[in-house]
Amino acid sequence: MLPIRGLYEVAIRVKDLAKSEEFYRELLGLEIGAQDERRNWLFLRAGGQAGLLVLQEGKGIGPTQRLAFTVMETVLEGVAAVLWKQGIAVTGPVFHEWIPAKSVYFSDPDGHNLELCAPVPGP
């Protein structure tokens, strides 16, 4: 078995890189790691050095993806309220006993399913 320690990078296709950059940077607080203008890709840091989200602009319609970002439980409901104020439909918080964690769910401008997941102490 390979010694995999976690997930470092996820890439998704977006229709409008500028619109998606605004969503992920301004609303979710991700930071620019690098930009590849030749390929029209934007690398965003999620949680500092913890991992990257790569936005790849492509005009074609592709399948939507599902991404989950880890957040602290103390900010989960406040973040959900901020999303609602921006006109973004939010589901949750939902408690997942098997993880254990609380999550809220919403979508980005391209319809990708996003989750903010807050691990909570187990029993």
HULIN-V491286 format. One record per helix or strand. SS is the DSSP state (@ for helix, = for strand). FROM is the first residue (numbers start at 1). TO is the last residue. Records with the same first field share a line. If there is no record, write none. Layout:
# HULIN-V491286
SS: FROM-TO ; FROM-TO
This chain:
# HULIN-V491286
=: 9-14 ; 31-36 ; 41-45 ; 52-57 ; 66-70 ; 91-96 ; 101-107 ; 113-119
@: 17-27 ; 73-85
